[in-house]
Amino acid sequence: MAPAVHPVVAHVTARLTERSRASRTAYLERLSRAASELSLRPARTDLGCSNLAHAVAACGGSDRVVMAADTGISLGIVTSYNDMLSAHAPFEHYPAAMKQTAREVGAVARVAGGVPAMCDGITQGRAGMELSLFSRDVIAMSTAIALSHDVFDGVLMLGVCDKIVPGLVAGALSFGHLPAALVPAGPMASGRSNAEKAETRKAYAAGEVGRDDLLASEVASYHSPGTCTFYGTANSNQMLMDVMGLHLPGAAFVHPDDPVREALTAATTRRVAEIAGSAAPYGIGQVVDEKSVVNGVVALLATGGSTNHTMHLIAMAAAAGVDLTWEDFDDLSAAVPSVARIYPNGPADVNHFHQAGGTPFLIRTLLDSGLLHEDVLTLAGPGLRRYTQRPTLVDGVLEFVDIAAESGDPAVLRPATEPFAADGGLRMLRGTLGHAVIKVSAVSEKDRVIEAPARVFTDQVGFLQAFSRRELDRDVVVVIREQGPSANGMPELHALTPSLGVLQKRGYAVALVTDGRMSGASGAIPAAIHVTPESVHAGPISKIHDGDIVRVDSLTGRLDVLVDEAQFAARVPAQRVTEDGVGTGRELFASMRTAVGRADEGAHVFATMGRAFASGVHGGGDAEPDYLKSVPQEEDVR
């Protein structure tokens, strides 16, 4: 018998369900209409003969016969393959293998379209990073274009990294009546340890080693096909797809060259074809519901996953008519224990996590503690308990077997009854500076509260110049503004991390406050990120002056500037530093910077998603937060 759901998990789920009632109902009604049109025949049979001829023209052999017939399953492959990036290079040969598997079960699989896949690791600190967040929405739209030909009965999505998976999921949810699966590629083998890599970066920032040493360290860390091995957004994606039932069980962290990986890809192809051809098919829009979304948040918190998912999970949920909020994250974080230590929250990487039991162990311990909903629909079928099994080959045949009762390494992965910490380490901050996110799972107890004079910058370059001049050798709260979604696409600010770490190592109390992003690698520096309202919307962060005392308090959940209230209210927001947004393709995204929503609403550009999905207003009717009542809102300043 399944244990009772934890009362906090039950409460948040009930609140989320009620808040989402109108938007989720409208979404499901849309799926129902689409599904009813396909109840007796494949979608392509509604095409005119000329339309269908165009859809069949590229086929050959048995594929042509199946596609021209009124029966037989047609699967669309949406791929993020490119051979520049390690995480996506393994996908080169996947479509051919999937096509052959489909033929073996009487189906047809074809590449419906490709989506862009950029690497935040390459664009960090560069102008191209300003396209990164928006690429998620471009991927969602590209997925929709790929599926718009209306000839597919199921979807196979090849994607791994930061914005790719959320974009693929959001795009597929617009065709939520179709069964769909994510097909991962797995992480590269462990190279130089993440801790050693981080120390070399700090040494370089402090001028203790040269570029040659830094490059050698980085190349030893990122060295082969597969995802990076630290627990940033890419690997948080993979964990989430396991827990939310959009992979087959235990698929996330199998190495690209492991024979199990090839077997999983074939099994995923067969499974989507099986669902599509069954008497009771179900789509991705039924898999992604309020309970699966809560499961995703819980697992993210339990493993110390990427802060980017405080936006990506909200955007994915919104695409399914589910109105997730930062308050949901906050309430769950207080109840969900930390059961994993993966860099930057510990020395291990995702390969160590996988070897210790990985997602099957994680899911089992969270289920046994009532922290996950077991009664959910998944790619593998009804019920999350089947995801406590790991894939393995037995005499060349893929089987799913029960995970070991004990963790393979309690220093990396523990049962929820013996956690590393009692809470999930992700907090929401509120106060006179607005609404923000902070990740404290790698922050020491002594740094959980920082109160120090502010030093204000409008980009990373200004900060790094001040750091090199030793102007920041003191207790300081570094404020980086004009980095929000509307300002410049909300780039990640990892160029700050080594230098901030050096200041901390020198013995200073250091914190960061920004309306930009830091992903899953903010590490030991207390960082209040995603500050909302952002500075270009005249948010309070735009009124901070150098020398103002700023308090970042992750214990009480406060983010405040300690300036007389009347004096602060009377200040004029700082005039924006001139930014032309031109070069490296940024000019093509001007309309997205204008249309993008707030960070705490997913920072997406789709006005008909989430809270506006059904009625154009907030589905739950929650009162406006107090901290927003005294500051200009976005519609007031645009």
Secondary structure, DSSP 8 states (H G I E B T S, - for coil): ------HHHHHHHHHHHHHTHHHHHHHHHHHHHHHHHTSSS-GGGGS-HHHHHHHHTT--HHHHHHHHSSSS-EEEEEE---SSSTTTGGGGGHHHHHHHHHHHTT-EEEEEEE-----HHHHTTSGGGGGHHHHHHHHHHHHHHHHTT---SEEEEE--STTHHHHHHHHHHTTTTS-EEEE---B----S-HHHHHHHHHHHHTTSS-HHHHHHHHHHHS-SSSB-SSSSHHHHHHHHHHHTTSSSTT-TT--TTSHHHHHHHHHHHHHHHHHHTSSS---HHHHSSHHHHHHHHHHHHHHT--TTHHHHHHHHHHHTT----HHHHHHHHHHS-B-B-BTTSSSB-HHHHHHHTHHHHHHHHHHHTT-S-SS-EETTEE-GGGGGEEEEEETTEEEEEE--SS-S-TTTB--TTS-SBSS-SEEEEEETTEEEEEE-TTS-GGGSEEEEEEEEESSHHHHHHHHHTTTT-SSEEEEE-S-SHHHHS--B-GGGHHHHHHHHHTT--EEEEESSB-TT--TTS-EEEEEES-GGGT-GGGG--TT-EEEEETTTTEEEE-S-HHHHHHS-----------STTGGGGHHHHHH---GGGTS---TTSGGGSSSSS-TT-----GGGTTS--HHHH-
